[in-house]
Amino acid sequence: MRPPTPVLKIACVAFLLLSSFTLKAQETVKVMFYNLLEFPEGQPAFNRELLLREIINTYEPDIFMVCELQSQEGADEILEVSLNDTQVVYTAPPFEANQSGGANLQQLVFYRNDKFELLETDIIHTTVRDINRYVLQLNTVNGDVDPVVLDLYVSHLKSSQGGQNETLRLEMVTAFTDTLGDLDPNSFILFAGDLNLYTSTEPAYIELLDPTNPIVFVDPIDTPGAWNNNENFTDIHTQSTRTSSGPFGTGAGGGLDDRFDFILMSENMLSDPKLRYVTETYEAYGNNGNCFNMSINDETCTGEFGPSLRSNLYNMSDHLPVVMELETSEEIVILNGTEFEAELPLEITNTWVRSNLRLKIRSNEVRDLQIYDMLGKKLMQIPIESLGEQSLDVSHFPSGVYFLTTSYNNFYPIKFIKGN
């Protein structure tokens, strides 16, 4: 029988995807936010990607949001070493340098591309640092007619105490809340970040939870009070993991006595079965609740989180991650794992791309690459002369959905998204 043409293969992509995916009973989404402390150049400047890998492997988030990321090189280290150490399942949009103020630290989200599709990215400009928006759609059985879409906002508010810094934090938050009227009022939204808040009476926190906002937000653990240096909040403190910054030359000391790191959520996620918060899953990850004003690796801080994890957290950053779980009543669809991927002669390692499409070619029979648009029009064909990692410039393509294929026998196209 004559093999199908590339255009016919593109028409069959939907059928292939259905046969290549497995329906799983798993209905939980695990979320983590982490201030990485000037990654990758912060001290210690070596092997922190390995420390991060060990930390991540104890929780295995589906969505990993970060701040204090310095560069695309740092993002690539996280993807290649910390996240995709056993199989390539995580991806991220391109790193965008900070466009607000003069700070060189930035936010980013990493996510499982077998579980989510990136629909959109955006940047909210402020007087200090960007607030980054990422819109993910969960892969579900009914995704075409009733999608589960999650809006993620990742932020790093102005640090330090004092009225001027409180005003700057409020200005940054207001830049975010001013955009809420542009969204669907039923949107599922997480607002995560190092918010540098000292008390629940601070104007920025009040603005975030203002019940008159177009979309109302809640704090999943609802623990109002003066968090700073208050032993009553020992179990939710996230900074500092160290009593002294001396051994590192970067970050803050003082021991664990501040709740700076947050994941807030839209109020509908308290009860909407389509996507809701799983109660009692929000944690200051690594905090056993008995480490007030001490280093997180102190031998007396025993409990659920063991000494190996706490040692890695101590060495990695002056902040602890915060984590939470979400659940959905929809049936999640997950791409089959490493066995399916290992058979592919050609693989895309970044399915959302701005300029360069990154590829892995595993077979000598892949002798060319072809790119088609949604209508089946061939836009590009180039010869391939070697195996291994390749980079393909698609920066001149308009934003949209495209398909990569090859003349390799019976190879079906792979979808990727070109963004602005």
C-alpha positions as CSV (number, residue, x, y, z in Angstrom):
1,M,0.0,0.0,0.0
2,R,1.2,3.5,-0.8
3,P,2.2,5.4,2.3
4,P,0.2,8.5,3.1
5,T,1.4,11.9,1.8
6,P,2.5,14.6,4.4
7,V,-0.7,16.6,3.8
8,L,-2.9,13.5,4.3
9,K,-0.9,12.7,7.5
10,I,-1.7,16.2,8.8
11,A,-5.3,15.5,8.2
12,C,-4.9,12.3,10.3
13,V,-3.1,14.0,13.2
14,A,-6.2,14.1,15.4
15,F,-6.7,10.4,15.0
16,L,-3.1,9.7,15.8
17,L,-3.2,11.9,18.9
18,L,-6.2,10.0,20.3
19,S,-4.5,6.7,19.8
20,S,-1.2,8.0,21.3
21,F,-2.7,9.3,24.5
22,T,-3.9,7.4,27.5
23,L,-6.8,8.3,29.7
24,K,-5.8,8.3,33.3
25,A,-7.8,8.2,36.5
26,Q,-5.4,10.7,37.9
27,E,-7.3,14.0,38.4
28,T,-4.8,16.0,40.4
29,V,-2.5,18.9,39.4
30,K,0.5,19.6,41.6
31,V,1.7,23.2,41.7
32,M,5.0,24.6,43.1
33,F,6.4,28.2,43.4
34,Y,10.0,28.8,44.3
35,N,12.3,31.8,44.6
36,L,15.5,30.4,43.1
37,L,17.8,33.1,44.5
38,E,19.7,34.6,41.5
39,F,19.7,31.4,39.5
40,P,22.1,30.3,38.0
41,E,24.8,32.7,39.2
42,G,23.9,33.0,42.9
43,Q,26.2,31.3,45.4
44,P,27.1,28.5,45.5
45,A,27.4,29.0,41.8
46,F,28.0,25.3,41.0
47,N,25.7,22.3,41.1
48,R,22.6,24.2,42.2
49,E,20.8,22.7,39.2
50,L,21.5,19.3,40.8
51,L,20.2,20.5,44.2
52,L,17.1,21.7,42.5
53,R,16.6,18.4,40.8
54,E,16.7,16.6,44.2
55,I,14.2,19.0,45.6
56,I,11.8,18.8,42.7
57,N,12.0,15.0,42.6
58,T,10.6,14.8,46.1
59,Y,7.4,16.6,45.0
60,E,7.2,16.2,41.2
61,P,5.1,19.3,40.3
62,D,3.0,19.5,37.2
63,I,3.5,23.2,37.2
64,F,6.7,24.8,38.5
65,M,6.7,28.6,38.8
66,V,9.9,30.5,39.7
67,C,11.3,33.9,40.3
68,E,14.9,35.3,40.5
69,L,15.7,33.5,37.2
70,Q,18.5,35.4,35.4
71,S,18.7,34.1,31.9
72,Q,17.6,31.7,29.2
73,E,20.8,29.7,30.0
74,G,19.4,29.2,33.5
75,A,16.0,28.2,32.2
76,D,17.7,25.6,29.9
77,E,19.7,24.2,32.9
78,I,16.5,23.7,34.8
79,L,14.8,22.0,31.9
80,E,17.7,19.8,30.9
81,V,19.1,18.9,34.4
82,S,16.6,19.6,37.1
83,L,13.3,18.6,35.4
84,N,13.9,16.4,32.4
85,D,16.5,14.2,34.1
86,T,14.8,10.9,33.3
87,Q,12.4,11.8,30.4
88,V,11.6,14.9,28.4
89,V,8.1,15.9,29.7
90,Y,8.7,19.5,30.9
91,T,8.9,22.5,28.7
92,A,8.7,26.3,29.2
93,P,8.1,29.4,27.1
94,P,11.2,31.5,26.2
95,F,12.8,33.5,29.0
96,E,11.9,37.2,28.7
97,A,14.3,39.8,30.2
98,N,12.6,42.1,32.7
99,Q,11.0,45.1,31.0
100,S,10.1,47.0,34.2
101,G,12.7,48.9,36.1
102,G,16.4,47.9,36.1
103,A,16.3,44.5,37.8
104,N,17.7,41.6,35.8
105,L,15.7,39.0,37.7
106,Q,12.7,37.4,36.1
107,Q,9.8,35.0,36.4
108,L,9.0,31.9,34.4
109,V,6.8,28.8,34.4
110,F,7.8,25.2,33.6
111,Y,5.0,22.7,32.9
112,R,4.4,19.2,31.9
113,N,3.8,19.3,28.1
114,D,2.1,15.9,28.3
115,K,-0.5,17.3,30.6
116,F,-0.9,21.0,29.5
117,E,-0.8,23.1,26.4
118,L,0.4,26.7,26.5
119,L,-2.2,29.1,25.0
120,E,-0.9,32.5,25.7
121,T,1.8,34.6,27.5
122,D,1.7,38.2,28.5
123,I,3.6,40.7,30.6
124,I,2.2,43.3,33.0
125,H,4.6,46.2,33.3
126,T,5.2,47.8,36.7
127,T,7.6,50.4,38.2
128,V,9.8,47.6,39.7
129,R,9.6,44.2,38.0
130,D,7.4,42.5,35.4
131,I,4.4,40.4,36.4
132,N,4.3,37.5,34.0
133,R,1.1,35.8,32.8
134,Y,0.9,32.3,31.3
135,V,-2.3,30.6,30.2
136,L,-2.3,26.8,30.2
137,Q,-5.0,24.4,29.1
138,L,-5.3,21.1,30.7
139,N,-5.4,18.1,28.4
140,T,-8.9,16.6,29.0
141,V,-11.3,14.4,27.2
142,N,-13.7,17.2,26.6
143,G,-11.1,19.9,26.0
144,D,-12.4,20.9,22.6
145,V,-15.9,21.7,23.9
146,D,-15.4,22.5,27.6
147,P,-11.7,23.3,28.2
148,V,-10.1,23.6,31.6
149,V,-7.9,26.7,31.3
150,L,-5.7,28.0,34.1
151,D,-4.3,31.6,34.2
152,L,-1.0,31.8,36.0
153,Y,0.5,35.1,37.2
154,V,4.0,34.9,38.6
155,S,5.4,37.9,40.4
156,H,8.2,39.3,42.6
157,L,7.1,42.3,44.5
158,K,9.3,45.0,45.9
159,S,11.3,43.9,48.9
160,S,12.0,45.4,52.3
161,Q,10.0,47.2,55.0
162,G,9.0,50.9,55.1
163,G,6.2,53.0,53.7
164,Q,7.9,53.7,50.4
165,N,8.4,50.0,49.7
166,E,4.8,49.2,50.8
167,T,3.6,51.8,48.3
168,L,5.7,50.2,45.5
169,R,4.2,46.8,46.3
170,L,0.7,48.2,46.2
171,E,1.4,49.9,42.8
172,M,2.6,46.6,41.4
173,V,-0.4,44.7,42.7
174,T,-2.8,47.4,41.3
175,A,-1.2,47.0,37.9
176,F,-2.4,43.4,38.1
177,T,-5.8,43.9,39.6
178,D,-6.5,46.6,37.0
179,T,-6.4,43.9,34.3
180,L,-8.9,41.6,35.9
181,G,-11.9,43.3,34.3
182,D,-10.6,42.1,30.9
183,L,-10.8,38.5,31.8
184,D,-13.7,36.0,31.9
185,P,-15.2,36.4,35.4
186,N,-15.3,32.6,35.7
187,S,-11.5,32.3,35.0
188,F,-9.4,30.0,37.2
189,I,-6.4,32.1,38.3
190,L,-3.4,31.6,40.4
191,F,-1.3,34.6,41.6
192,A,2.0,33.3,42.8
193,G,5.3,34.9,43.9
194,D,7.7,36.2,46.4
195,L,5.3,39.0,47.6
196,N,7.6,40.3,50.4
197,L,4.6,40.9,52.6
198,Y,5.1,41.3,56.3
199,T,1.5,41.4,57.5
200,S,-2.1,40.9,56.2
201,T,-2.9,44.5,56.9
202,E,-0.4,45.7,54.3
203,P,-2.2,47.6,51.4
204,A,-0.9,45.2,48.7
205,Y,-2.4,42.2,50.4
206,I,-5.7,43.9,51.0
207,E,-5.8,45.0,47.4
208,L,-5.2,41.4,46.2
209,L,-8.0,40.0,48.3
210,D,-10.4,43.0,47.8
211,P,-13.9,41.5,47.4
212,T,-14.9,44.4,45.0
213,N,-12.3,43.3,42.4
214,P,-13.8,42.0,39.1
215,I,-12.4,38.6,40.1
216,V,-12.1,37.9,43.8
217,F,-9.0,36.2,45.2
218,V,-8.5,34.2,48.4
219,D,-5.6,32.9,50.4
220,P,-5.9,29.1,50.4
221,I,-4.7,28.9,54.0
222,D,-6.6,32.0,55.3
223,T,-4.1,32.9,58.1
224,P,-4.3,36.7,58.6
225,G,-2.0,38.4,61.0
226,A,1.4,39.9,61.5
227,W,3.6,37.2,60.0
228,N,7.0,38.8,60.4
229,N,9.0,37.4,63.3
230,N,5.9,36.0,64.9
231,E,6.1,32.5,66.4
232,N,2.4,32.0,65.9
233,F,3.0,31.6,62.2
234,T,6.1,29.3,62.4
235,D,4.5,26.6,60.2
236,I,3.9,28.9,57.2
237,H,7.2,30.9,57.2
238,T,9.2,30.6,54.0
239,Q,12.2,32.9,54.5
240,S,15.0,32.7,55.5
241,T,16.2,29.2,55.3
242,R,19.5,30.4,56.8
243,T,20.5,32.1,60.1
244,S,23.4,33.8,58.2
245,S,24.1,34.6,54.6
246,G,27.8,34.6,55.4
247,P,28.7,31.2,54.0
248,F,27.0,32.1,50.7
249,G,27.6,35.8,50.1
250,T,24.1,36.2,48.7
251,G,20.6,36.1,50.0
252,A,19.2,36.9,53.4
253,G,19.9,35.4,56.8
254,G,18.0,35.7,60.1
255,G,16.4,32.3,60.1
256,L,12.9,31.2,59.3
257,D,10.6,34.1,60.4
258,D,8.8,35.6,57.4
259,R,6.0,34.5,55.1
260,F,7.1,36.0,51.8
261,D,6.1,33.3,49.3
262,F,2.5,32.8,48.3
263,I,0.1,31.2,45.9
264,L,-3.3,33.0,45.9
265,M,-6.2,31.8,43.8
266,S,-9.5,33.0,42.4
267,E,-12.4,32.4,44.8
268,N,-14.2,30.0,42.4
269,M,-11.4,27.5,43.0
270,L,-12.7,26.8,46.5
271,S,-15.7,25.0,45.2
272,D,-15.9,24.6,41.4
273,P,-15.5,20.9,40.6
274,K,-14.1,21.8,37.2
275,L,-10.9,23.0,38.9
276,R,-10.6,23.4,42.7
277,Y,-8.1,23.6,45.5
278,V,-7.5,20.3,47.4
279,T,-7.9,21.4,51.0
280,E,-4.9,21.1,53.4
281,T,-2.4,20.6,50.5
282,Y,-0.9,24.1,50.7
283,E,2.4,23.9,52.4
284,A,5.6,25.8,53.0
285,Y,7.6,23.0,51.6
286,G,10.3,21.7,53.9
287,N,8.9,23.6,57.0
288,N,8.2,21.1,59.8
289,G,6.7,23.9,61.9
290,N,9.4,23.9,64.5
291,C,12.2,26.0,63.0
292,F,11.4,29.5,64.1
293,N,14.4,31.8,63.7
294,M,16.6,28.8,62.8
295,S,18.2,27.4,59.6
296,I,15.9,24.9,57.9
297,N,18.7,22.3,58.1
298,D,19.0,22.5,61.9
299,E,19.0,19.0,63.4
300,T,16.2,19.9,65.8
301,C,13.8,20.8,63.0
302,T,12.6,17.3,62.6
303,G,9.3,16.0,61.2
304,E,7.7,15.1,57.9
305,F,10.4,16.7,55.8
306,G,13.7,14.8,56.4
307,P,17.3,16.1,56.8
308,S,18.3,15.4,53.2
309,L,15.6,17.6,51.7
310,R,16.1,20.3,54.3
311,S,19.8,20.3,53.6
312,N,19.2,20.7,49.9
313,L,16.7,23.6,50.6
314,Y,19.3,25.3,52.8
315,N,22.0,25.2,50.1
316,M,19.7,26.0,47.2
317,S,18.0,29.3,48.2
318,D,17.2,31.5,51.1
319,H,13.4,30.8,50.4
320,L,11.3,27.7,50.8
321,P,9.0,26.7,48.0
322,V,5.2,26.8,48.5
323,V,3.1,24.0,47.0
324,M,-0.6,23.1,46.6
325,E,-2.7,20.6,44.7
326,L,-5.7,21.2,42.4
327,E,-8.2,18.6,41.3
328,T,-10.6,18.5,38.4
329,S,-13.8,16.6,37.7
330,E,-12.8,16.3,34.1
331,E,-10.9,13.3,32.8
332,I,-7.2,14.2,32.2
333,V,-5.4,12.9,29.1
334,I,-1.7,12.2,29.4
335,L,0.7,11.3,26.6
336,N,2.2,7.8,27.0
337,G,5.6,7.9,28.7
338,T,9.1,7.2,27.8
339,E,8.4,4.0,25.8
340,F,6.3,6.0,23.3
341,E,8.8,8.8,23.1
342,A,11.8,6.5,22.8
343,E,10.5,5.1,19.5
344,L,10.2,8.5,17.8
345,P,13.0,9.1,15.3
346,L,12.4,12.8,15.6
347,E,11.4,14.8,18.7
348,I,10.6,18.5,19.4
349,T,11.9,19.6,22.8
350,N,10.2,23.0,22.9
351,T,6.6,22.8,21.5
352,W,6.1,26.6,22.2
353,V,8.6,28.6,20.3
354,R,9.5,32.2,19.6
355,S,12.5,31.9,17.3
356,N,14.4,28.6,17.3
357,L,12.7,25.2,17.2
358,R,14.8,22.7,19.1
359,L,14.9,19.1,17.8
360,K,16.4,15.8,18.6
361,I,17.0,13.5,15.6
362,R,17.6,9.8,16.4
363,S,17.5,8.0,13.1
364,N,19.7,8.3,10.0
365,E,16.5,7.8,8.0
366,V,15.4,11.3,8.9
367,R,16.9,13.0,5.9
368,D,14.8,16.2,5.7
369,L,12.4,18.3,7.8
370,Q,9.2,19.8,6.5
371,I,6.9,22.4,8.1
372,Y,3.3,22.8,7.2
373,D,0.6,25.3,8.3
374,M,-2.8,24.4,9.5
375,L,-4.1,24.3,6.0
376,G,-1.5,21.8,4.9
377,K,0.6,24.3,2.9
378,K,4.3,23.4,3.0
379,L,6.3,26.4,4.3
380,M,9.8,24.9,4.6
381,Q,11.9,21.9,3.7
382,I,15.5,21.5,4.6
383,P,18.0,18.6,4.4
384,I,19.3,16.8,7.5
385,E,22.9,15.5,7.5
386,S,23.6,14.5,11.1
387,L,21.9,13.0,14.2
388,G,21.5,14.7,17.6
389,E,20.3,18.1,18.6
390,Q,19.3,20.5,15.9
391,S,18.0,24.1,15.9
392,L,15.6,25.4,13.3
393,D,14.9,29.1,12.8
394,V,11.2,29.8,12.5
395,S,11.3,33.4,13.8
396,H,9.9,34.7,10.5
397,F,6.7,32.6,10.8
398,P,3.5,34.4,11.9
399,S,2.1,33.3,15.3
400,G,0.0,30.2,15.0
401,V,-0.1,26.4,15.0
402,Y,2.3,24.5,12.7
403,F,3.2,20.9,12.0
404,L,6.7,19.4,11.7
405,T,7.2,16.2,9.7
406,T,9.7,14.4,7.6
407,S,9.8,12.0,4.6
408,Y,10.8,9.2,7.1
409,N,8.4,6.3,6.4
410,N,5.0,6.7,8.1
411,F,6.1,9.5,10.4
412,Y,3.1,11.6,11.5
413,P,3.4,15.3,12.0
414,I,4.2,16.9,15.4
415,K,2.3,20.1,16.4
416,F,4.1,23.1,17.7
417,I,3.0,26.7,18.5
418,K,4.8,29.8,17.2
419,G,4.4,32.8,19.6
420,N,5.2,36.5,19.3
